[in-house]
Amino acid sequence: MKPTISIEYCPKCGWLLRSAYMAQELLTTFTDEIKGLTLIPSEMGGTFIIKINETLIFDRKEMQRFPEIKELKKLVRDIVSPEKDLGHTDHK
């Protein structure tokens, strides 16, 4: 069964567009590898959490920053399709 990604974000912080951008990038990159992606407006301020199914892969509060898109793609790839080549994202 294909995994589902969720991005929980703080709407009061204005992070909807950032969440939507990351969702677009992940949906484009992992079209065949994931079932879907859900954006979840959080009721808790400052939240920006990314999960695959129930597995936490990134928490802005814990890391004290947002993920870079290349970093996020690698984190997702390592779980959903470890053999997938990410092209220029994988190469320096």
CNS distance restraints for C-alpha pairs under 8 A (distance, minus, plus):
assign (resid   2 and name CA) (resid  33 and name CA) 6.38 0.50 0.50
assign (resid   2 and name CA) (resid  34 and name CA) 5.06 0.50 0.50
assign (resid   2 and name CA) (resid  35 and name CA) 5.10 0.50 0.50
assign (resid   2 and name CA) (resid  80 and name CA) 7.98 0.50 0.50
assign (resid   3 and name CA) (resid  33 and name CA) 7.69 0.50 0.50
assign (resid   3 and name CA) (resid  34 and name CA) 5.18 0.50 0.50
assign (resid   3 and name CA) (resid  35 and name CA) 5.63 0.50 0.50
assign (resid   3 and name CA) (resid  36 and name CA) 7.46 0.50 0.50
assign (resid   3 and name CA) (resid  52 and name CA) 6.44 0.50 0.50
assign (resid   3 and name CA) (resid  53 and name CA) 5.93 0.50 0.50
assign (resid   3 and name CA) (resid  80 and name CA) 7.10 0.50 0.50
assign (resid   4 and name CA) (resid  34 and name CA) 5.94 0.50 0.50
assign (resid   4 and name CA) (resid  35 and name CA) 5.37 0.50 0.50
assign (resid   4 and name CA) (resid  36 and name CA) 5.08 0.50 0.50
assign (resid   4 and name CA) (resid  37 and name CA) 5.67 0.50 0.50
assign (resid   4 and name CA) (resid  38 and name CA) 7.66 0.50 0.50
assign (resid   4 and name CA) (resid  52 and name CA) 5.74 0.50 0.50
assign (resid   4 and name CA) (resid  53 and name CA) 5.28 0.50 0.50
assign (resid   5 and name CA) (resid  34 and name CA) 7.61 0.50 0.50
assign (resid   5 and name CA) (resid  36 and name CA) 6.45 0.50 0.50
assign (resid   5 and name CA) (resid  37 and name CA) 4.67 0.50 0.50
assign (resid   5 and name CA) (resid  38 and name CA) 6.35 0.50 0.50
assign (resid   5 and name CA) (resid  50 and name CA) 7.21 0.50 0.50
assign (resid   5 and name CA) (resid  51 and name CA) 5.65 0.50 0.50
assign (resid   5 and name CA) (resid  52 and name CA) 4.45 0.50 0.50
assign (resid   5 and name CA) (resid  53 and name CA) 6.05 0.50 0.50
assign (resid   6 and name CA) (resid  37 and name CA) 5.55 0.50 0.50
assign (resid   6 and name CA) (resid  38 and name CA) 4.68 0.50 0.50
assign (resid   6 and name CA) (resid  39 and name CA) 5.91 0.50 0.50
assign (resid   6 and name CA) (resid  40 and name CA) 7.05 0.50 0.50
assign (resid   6 and name CA) (resid  49 and name CA) 7.97 0.50 0.50
assign (resid   6 and name CA) (resid  50 and name CA) 5.68 0.50 0.50
assign (resid   6 and name CA) (resid  51 and name CA) 5.26 0.50 0.50
assign (resid   6 and name CA) (resid  52 and name CA) 6.45 0.50 0.50
assign (resid   6 and name CA) (resid  53 and name CA) 7.39 0.50 0.50
assign (resid   7 and name CA) (resid  19 and name CA) 6.67 0.50 0.50
assign (resid   7 and name CA) (resid  23 and name CA) 7.71 0.50 0.50
assign (resid   7 and name CA) (resid  37 and name CA) 7.71 0.50 0.50
assign (resid   7 and name CA) (resid  38 and name CA) 6.29 0.50 0.50
assign (resid   7 and name CA) (resid  39 and name CA) 5.00 0.50 0.50
assign (resid   7 and name CA) (resid  40 and name CA) 6.00 0.50 0.50
assign (resid   7 and name CA) (resid  48 and name CA) 7.01 0.50 0.50
assign (resid   7 and name CA) (resid  49 and name CA) 5.74 0.50 0.50
assign (resid   7 and name CA) (resid  50 and name CA) 4.58 0.50 0.50
assign (resid   7 and name CA) (resid  51 and name CA) 6.64 0.50 0.50
assign (resid   8 and name CA) (resid  39 and name CA) 5.98 0.50 0.50
assign (resid   8 and name CA) (resid  40 and name CA) 4.46 0.50 0.50
assign (resid   8 and name CA) (resid  41 and name CA) 5.78 0.50 0.50
assign (resid   8 and name CA) (resid  42 and name CA) 5.89 0.50 0.50
assign (resid   8 and name CA) (resid  47 and name CA) 6.75 0.50 0.50
assign (resid   8 and name CA) (resid  48 and name CA) 5.45 0.50 0.50
assign (resid   8 and name CA) (resid  49 and name CA) 5.07 0.50 0.50
assign (resid   8 and name CA) (resid  50 and name CA) 6.39 0.50 0.50
assign (resid   9 and name CA) (resid  15 and name CA) 6.20 0.50 0.50
assign (resid   9 and name CA) (resid  16 and name CA) 6.84 0.50 0.50
assign (resid   9 and name CA) (resid  19 and name CA) 6.84 0.50 0.50
assign (resid   9 and name CA) (resid  39 and name CA) 7.52 0.50 0.50
assign (resid   9 and name CA) (resid  40 and name CA) 6.28 0.50 0.50
assign (resid   9 and name CA) (resid  41 and name CA) 5.29 0.50 0.50
assign (resid   9 and name CA) (resid  42 and name CA) 5.48 0.50 0.50
assign (resid   9 and name CA) (resid  46 and name CA) 7.59 0.50 0.50
assign (resid   9 and name CA) (resid  47 and name CA) 5.21 0.50 0.50
assign (resid   9 and name CA) (resid  48 and name CA) 4.39 0.50 0.50
assign (resid   9 and name CA) (resid  49 and name CA) 6.60 0.50 0.50
assign (resid  10 and name CA) (resid  14 and name CA) 6.85 0.50 0.50
assign (resid  10 and name CA) (resid  15 and name CA) 5.94 0.50 0.50
assign (resid  10 and name CA) (resid  16 and name CA) 7.47 0.50 0.50
assign (resid  10 and name CA) (resid  41 and name CA) 5.90 0.50 0.50
assign (resid  10 and name CA) (resid  42 and name CA) 5.15 0.50 0.50
assign (resid  10 and name CA) (resid  43 and name CA) 7.09 0.50 0.50
assign (resid  10 and name CA) (resid  44 and name CA) 6.86 0.50 0.50
assign (resid  10 and name CA) (resid  45 and name CA) 5.64 0.50 0.50
assign (resid  10 and name CA) (resid  46 and name CA) 5.57 0.50 0.50
assign (resid  10 and name CA) (resid  47 and name CA) 5.09 0.50 0.50
assign (resid  10 and name CA) (resid  48 and name CA) 6.47 0.50 0.50
assign (resid  11 and name CA) (resid  15 and name CA) 5.70 0.50 0.50
assign (resid  11 and name CA) (resid  16 and name CA) 5.93 0.50 0.50
assign (resid  11 and name CA) (resid  41 and name CA) 5.88 0.50 0.50
assign (resid  11 and name CA) (resid  42 and name CA) 6.92 0.50 0.50
assign (resid  12 and name CA) (resid  45 and name CA) 6.96 0.50 0.50
assign (resid  13 and name CA) (resid  45 and name CA) 7.20 0.50 0.50
assign (resid  13 and name CA) (resid  46 and name CA) 6.62 0.50 0.50
assign (resid  15 and name CA) (resid  19 and name CA) 6.14 0.50 0.50
assign (resid  16 and name CA) (resid  20 and name CA) 6.06 0.50 0.50
assign (resid  17 and name CA) (resid  21 and name CA) 6.06 0.50 0.50
assign (resid  18 and name CA) (resid  22 and name CA) 6.29 0.50 0.50
assign (resid  19 and name CA) (resid  23 and name CA) 6.05 0.50 0.50
assign (resid  19 and name CA) (resid  39 and name CA) 7.15 0.50 0.50
assign (resid  20 and name CA) (resid  24 and name CA) 6.08 0.50 0.50
assign (resid  20 and name CA) (resid  39 and name CA) 7.60 0.50 0.50
assign (resid  21 and name CA) (resid  25 and name CA) 6.30 0.50 0.50
assign (resid  22 and name CA) (resid  26 and name CA) 6.17 0.50 0.50
assign (resid  22 and name CA) (resid  69 and name CA) 6.90 0.50 0.50
assign (resid  23 and name CA) (resid  27 and name CA) 5.98 0.50 0.50
assign (resid  23 and name CA) (resid  37 and name CA) 6.82 0.50 0.50
assign (resid  23 and name CA) (resid  39 and name CA) 7.83 0.50 0.50
assign (resid  24 and name CA) (resid  28 and name CA) 6.03 0.50 0.50
assign (resid  25 and name CA) (resid  29 and name CA) 6.10 0.50 0.50
assign (resid  25 and name CA) (resid  69 and name CA) 7.79 0.50 0.50
assign (resid  26 and name CA) (resid  30 and name CA) 5.79 0.50 0.50
assign (resid  26 and name CA) (resid  31 and name CA) 7.92 0.50 0.50
assign (resid  26 and name CA) (resid  73 and name CA) 6.74 0.50 0.50
assign (resid  27 and name CA) (resid  31 and name CA) 5.40 0.50 0.50
assign (resid  27 and name CA) (resid  34 and name CA) 7.91 0.50 0.50
assign (resid  27 and name CA) (resid  36 and name CA) 7.54 0.50 0.50
assign (resid  27 and name CA) (resid  37 and name CA) 7.25 0.50 0.50
assign (resid  29 and name CA) (resid  73 and name CA) 7.87 0.50 0.50
assign (resid  30 and name CA) (resid  34 and name CA) 6.11 0.50 0.50
assign (resid  33 and name CA) (resid  80 and name CA) 6.44 0.50 0.50
assign (resid  33 and name CA) (resid  81 and name CA) 6.81 0.50 0.50
assign (resid  34 and name CA) (resid  80 and name CA) 7.32 0.50 0.50
assign (resid  42 and name CA) (resid  47 and name CA) 6.53 0.50 0.50
assign (resid  46 and name CA) (resid  61 and name CA) 7.47 0.50 0.50
assign (resid  47 and name CA) (resid  59 and name CA) 7.85 0.50 0.50
assign (resid  47 and name CA) (resid  60 and name CA) 6.98 0.50 0.50
assign (resid  47 and name CA) (resid  61 and name CA) 7.12 0.50 0.50
assign (resid  48 and name CA) (resid  59 and name CA) 6.03 0.50 0.50
assign (resid  48 and name CA) (resid  60 and name CA) 5.35 0.50 0.50
assign (resid  48 and name CA) (resid  61 and name CA) 7.47 0.50 0.50
assign (resid  48 and name CA) (resid  66 and name CA) 7.85 0.50 0.50
assign (resid  49 and name CA) (resid  56 and name CA) 7.41 0.50 0.50
assign (resid  49 and name CA) (resid  57 and name CA) 7.87 0.50 0.50
assign (resid  49 and name CA) (resid  58 and name CA) 5.70 0.50 0.50
assign (resid  49 and name CA) (resid  59 and name CA) 4.56 0.50 0.50
assign (resid  49 and name CA) (resid  60 and name CA) 6.41 0.50 0.50
assign (resid  50 and name CA) (resid  56 and name CA) 6.19 0.50 0.50
assign (resid  50 and name CA) (resid  57 and name CA) 5.78 0.50 0.50
assign (resid  50 and name CA) (resid  58 and name CA) 5.11 0.50 0.50
assign (resid  50 and name CA) (resid  59 and name CA) 6.56 0.50 0.50
assign (resid  51 and name CA) (resid  55 and name CA) 5.28 0.50 0.50
assign (resid  51 and name CA) (resid  56 and name CA) 4.43 0.50 0.50
assign (resid  51 and name CA) (resid  57 and name CA) 5.38 0.50 0.50
assign (resid  51 and name CA) (resid  58 and name CA) 7.01 0.50 0.50
assign (resid  52 and name CA) (resid  56 and name CA) 6.62 0.50 0.50
assign (resid  52 and name CA) (resid  57 and name CA) 7.00 0.50 0.50
assign (resid  52 and name CA) (resid  76 and name CA) 7.66 0.50 0.50
assign (resid  57 and name CA) (resid  75 and name CA) 6.91 0.50 0.50
assign (resid  57 and name CA) (resid  76 and name CA) 7.82 0.50 0.50
assign (resid  58 and name CA) (resid  63 and name CA) 7.67 0.50 0.50
assign (resid  58 and name CA) (resid  67 and name CA) 7.45 0.50 0.50
assign (resid  59 and name CA) (resid  63 and name CA) 6.16 0.50 0.50
assign (resid  60 and name CA) (resid  64 and name CA) 5.34 0.50 0.50
assign (resid  60 and name CA) (resid  65 and name CA) 5.22 0.50 0.50
assign (resid  60 and name CA) (resid  66 and name CA) 5.46 0.50 0.50
assign (resid  60 and name CA) (resid  67 and name CA) 7.65 0.50 0.50
assign (resid  61 and name CA) (resid  65 and name CA) 7.13 0.50 0.50
assign (resid  67 and name CA) (resid  71 and name CA) 6.30 0.50 0.50
assign (resid  67 and name CA) (resid  72 and name CA) 5.98 0.50 0.50
assign (resid  68 and name CA) (resid  72 and name CA) 6.17 0.50 0.50
assign (resid  69 and name CA) (resid  73 and name CA) 6.14 0.50 0.50
assign (resid  70 and name CA) (resid  74 and name CA) 6.34 0.50 0.50
assign (resid  70 and name CA) (resid  89 and name CA) 5.79 0.50 0.50
assign (resid  71 and name CA) (resid  75 and name CA) 6.26 0.50 0.50
assign (resid  72 and name CA) (resid  76 and name CA) 6.21 0.50 0.50
assign (resid  73 and name CA) (resid  77 and name CA) 5.92 0.50 0.50
assign (resid  73 and name CA) (resid  86 and name CA) 7.98 0.50 0.50
assign (resid  74 and name CA) (resid  78 and name CA) 6.00 0.50 0.50
assign (resid  74 and name CA) (resid  86 and name CA) 7.84 0.50 0.50
assign (resid  74 and name CA) (resid  90 and name CA) 7.92 0.50 0.50
assign (resid  75 and name CA) (resid  79 and name CA) 6.85 0.50 0.50
assign (resid  76 and name CA) (resid  80 and name CA) 6.07 0.50 0.50
assign (resid  76 and name CA) (resid  81 and name CA) 7.90 0.50 0.50
assign (resid  77 and name CA) (resid  81 and name CA) 5.04 0.50 0.50
assign (resid  77 and name CA) (resid  82 and name CA) 5.53 0.50 0.50
assign (resid  77 and name CA) (resid  84 and name CA) 6.79 0.50 0.50
assign (resid  78 and name CA) (resid  82 and name CA) 4.48 0.50 0.50
assign (resid  85 and name CA) (resid  90 and name CA) 7.01 0.50 0.50
assign (resid  86 and name CA) (resid  90 and name CA) 5.44 0.50 0.50
assign (resid  87 and name CA) (resid  91 and name CA) 6.73 0.50 0.50
assign (resid  88 and name CA) (resid  92 and name CA) 7.17 0.50 0.50
